[in-house]
């Protein structure tokens, strides 16, 4: 085995190998998605991209670990360890036996050297398997939530939640709120410039109200924060452009009541959803409940999708609608005595 490090994802040989490996993983690990993170990291951070590959003369690239190098702390981190990305992991050549995969991981850790702080690892990630002799610590990270389909409201939801959903629908009828459920797939949202700007505005307002309370009334901060999310953020660009992007929007006339944005896996069995926001103006109608209920019906009837991965955070609405908690993991090692 040999170790090869790429400082750019633009290498044709690397890209071809990556795309062959990605099909069995999360959309957060796909080459095209990661390429947007790479651009963001290179231009707007103090990290240096390091795509580490395990190779053999006869097989070529058999393992890929997308990393970034912290130039100040001198530590390796996952390239996908960034807001907006739900999970990260290594990728392996198709049909590579599990024992060979374990060998690759051991070779990766012992050969590359330096310290690692690898976050957002999936529960079954082999990167959690640290070779004997390397000191490390592991911890649970923020919990995530996924909803498994097919969805049977009468069987999986509590009586109170079912009543809340009925109440949400009834209130829209009572107040003559005519809503329309719209789906945009395969990059078609890029043709809806006005709608996309409204979606981004609502998302920024949600972030400011929930996570930036001390600064939400500061006009200058709000302007800078909004500009960054609209024009710089990696996921703002990838969610709008990639062919596996998926958007569900609940509209009332020209107004957005709620929306969600994510990525569909190649086999369409999994939809990962890093963005979901409601318009506070319509809060009394519980538009998030209606949006997710309509989406579940759509996915069951029109797609083979089996999992709605609502990603990081355990907000109550996710659990109310049948969500199941799961964890990602962080592994911190100290390889400073190993060769570099």
N, C-alpha and C positions, 0 to 999 in steps of 0.2 A: 504493500500500500504506500501511497505517496500523498502528501498534502499540497494542495495548490490554492493560492489565495488570489481572488480577483478584487480589484479596487473599483470595478465598474460592472454593472449588470449588462452592459451593451455587447459583450462578447457573444458572437453567434453560437459558438460551441456550448457555452454556459446556458444560453437561452433555450436552445434545443433540448438539452438534457433536463433543464428545470421543467419545461412544459410537459415532458414525458412523465415526470415524477408527480406533478401536482394534482392529478386527477383524484387520487385517493385522500387528499387532505382538505383542510378548510379553505374556503375562498379567501380568507385572510392571508393564506400562504401562497396564493397564485402569483406567478411571475408578473403579470400585468399590474396587479394591485400593488405588489411590492416595488415595482418600478416607480410608482408615484411617490412612495415613501422615500425611495432612494433620492429622487430629485429634491424632495423637501429637506432631507438630512444634509445633502451636499450644499445647498444654498442657504439654509436658514438655521443651522445648528453648528455646534462645535464638535461634531462627530465626524469620523472618517469611515466610509463604507468598507467592509471586509466580508466578501462572500467566500467562505471557507469550504473547499471541496476535498473529499477523499476520492482518490482515483487509483486505478490499476492499469498497467500497460494493455491488458487484453480487454477490459470492460469499459475503460474510460471513467467518467464521473459516476460514482455509485452512491454518494451521499453529498448533500448540500446543506450547509448551515448558514443562513443569512444573518450576518453580524454587523455591528458597527463598533468602532474603536473610540473610546472616550479619551480624547487627547490630553485632558487634564488629570483624570484619575488613573489613567493607564490601566483600563479595565475593558474587557469585552462585554457587550450587551447584545441582545437580539435586535436585529434591524427593525422588527415589528413591535418593539417595546416603545409604543408611542400612542398617544390618545387617538381613539378612533379605531384601533386595531384590537379585536377581541382576543385572538389567540396567536401564538407563534409556535414554530416547531422546526425540526430538521426534516429534510425530504430524502427519500431513498429510491434507488432504482426499482422499477416494477419487478415483482417476483423475486427480489433479493431475500433470501431466507432470513428469518429472525436472528439466528445466531450470527450471520454475517453482518447484520445491522448492528448488533451489539459490539462486534469487533470494530466496526467503523467508529462507533461512539467512543470506545475505549482509546482507539488510536487518535481520534480527534483531541480528546482531553490531554492525553499524555504527551502528544507531539507538539501541539500548538503552544502550550505553556501560558504564562500570565494568569491573571485572576479573571474569573468569569462572574457576572451577575446576570443570570438568564431569567427573565420574568415572562409572565403570560404563557407559560408552558401548559399544554393540555395534560389531563390527568394520566393519559397513557403514553406520554412522550418518553422516548428512550433517553433523551437528554437528562432525565432525572436519575439515570443509572450512572453513578459516578465511580470510576475505577478505584479499586482498593489502594490506599496510600495517599489519596488526595483529600485533604481536609475540606469539609463542606458543611453548609447549613441549608436546610430546606424549610419553607414556610408556605402556608396557605395564603392566597391572595384574596382580593375582593371576589365575592361570590357572583356568579352569573346565573342566568335563567334561560331555559329553553322550553318550548311547548311542543309536545309530540302529537302528530296527527296519525289517523283520523281523529277528529275532535267530536266528542259526544257531550254537548252541553248538559243534557239531563242527567248524565252519569258522573261527570267529572267536576262539575261546579257545585258550590254550596248553594243552598236555597236562597240565601241573602244575595249572593252575587247574581244568580239568575234573575232575581227580582230587580236588582240594580240595572241589569241590561234591559229588561222589559221597560223599566221606568225611563231609561235614556231614549229608547225608541218612541215611547208614548209621549214624552215631552216634545219631541220634534214634531209629532203629528198635532199635538194640542196647540202649539205655537206657530203652526204652518211653516216650519223650517224644512224646506225642500232641499235635500242633500243628494249628491251624486258621488258614487264610489268609482274612482278611476284608477287604472293600472297603466304604468309606463315601464316597458321592458326594452332590453337590447339597445340601450343608449338613446332611445327616442326622447327622453326628457331633455336632451341637448337642444331639441327643436322648440322647446317651450321656455324661451328665455324669461318672459314675464313671470310665469308660474315658478320657475326655479328661483328667481330672486325673492319671491314671496316666501317660498319654503325656507330659504336661507335666513331671511329676516326673522321668521318665527323661531327657527332653531337658535339663532343668536340671542333672541329675547329670553328663551327658555334658559340658556346657559347663564345669562346675566342675572336672572331672577332666582335661580336655584343655587348657583355656585359662586357668584360674584356679587353678593349682596352689598358689601361695603363700597363697591365701586359703581354700582348700577346707576347711581344718580350723578356720576361724574361725566359730563358731556364729552370731554376729551378722551377719557378712558373708553367710553362706549364707542366712540368713533374709531379709535385705533383697534379695539377688540373686534368690531364688526368688519373692518377692512381686512384684518388678518384672516378671519374665517371665510370671507367671501372670495378672496383673491390668492391666498397663500396656502391654506391648509391642504394637505395631501388628499384627504378624503372628500373634501368639497370638489376637487377636480376629478378624482376617480369615480365617485358616485354619479357624476354627471356624464362621464365619457365612456366608461367601460361597457363592452357589449353584454356582460352578465349582470349589469346593474338592474335593480328592481325597485320601483317606487309605487306606493299605494297612497292615494290622496282622497280625502273626504272633502268635497266642495259644497258650498252653499252659495249659489250664484258665482260671483267672481272671488268670493272669499274662501280661504282654506280654513276648515274646521280642525283638521288634524292631518298629519302625514307621517309616513315612515319611509326610510330609504335603506337599501341593503344590496347584497350580492347573492345571486343564485349559483349553486355549485354546478359543475359541468353536467352531472347526471340529473340535475333538478331535484335531488332528494333533500337538499338542505338550503334554507334561506337564512343568511346571517343578516341581522338588522342592527347596525351601529347607531342609527339615528331615528328617533321617534319623538314627535313634539305635537302639542295641541295649541290651538289659538285660544288664549285666555278669554277672549270675548265670548266664546261659545262654551265655556267651562261648565255652565249649568246643565248642558245637554250630554255631558260625559262623552265627548267625541272620540276619546281614546278607546273606550269600550266598543263603540260602534265600529270604528275603523278596524280593530283587531278581529272582531266577530265577523265582519264582512270579508276580511282577508282570509280567515280560516275557511269560510265557505268557498271562496274562490279557489284557494289552493287545493282543497279536497276534490272539487268538481272539475278543475281545469288543468291540474298539474299532478305529477307523481310525488310532489313534495311530502316528506314525512316529518320534517323538523323545522320549526321556526325558532332560530337561535336569537334571543333578544339580547344577547351579549352581556356586558358588564353592568352590575347593579341589580339590586333586588327590590326595586320599587314595588309597592303593594299591588298595583294594577296588573303587573306581570304574573304575580302569584295568584291573584284573584281569578285570572283567566286560564288556570290550569298549568301554570308554569312550574317547572321542576328546577330546584337549585343544583348547580354544579360548581366546582372550583377550578381555577387555574393555579399554577404553582410557580414559586420562585426558588431558584437554586443559586447559592453563592459559594464559590470555591476559592481556594487560595493555592495557585500553582506557581508561585514565584520562584520555587527552587527547581522547577522543571526547565528543560532547555527551551529556548525561544526559536 
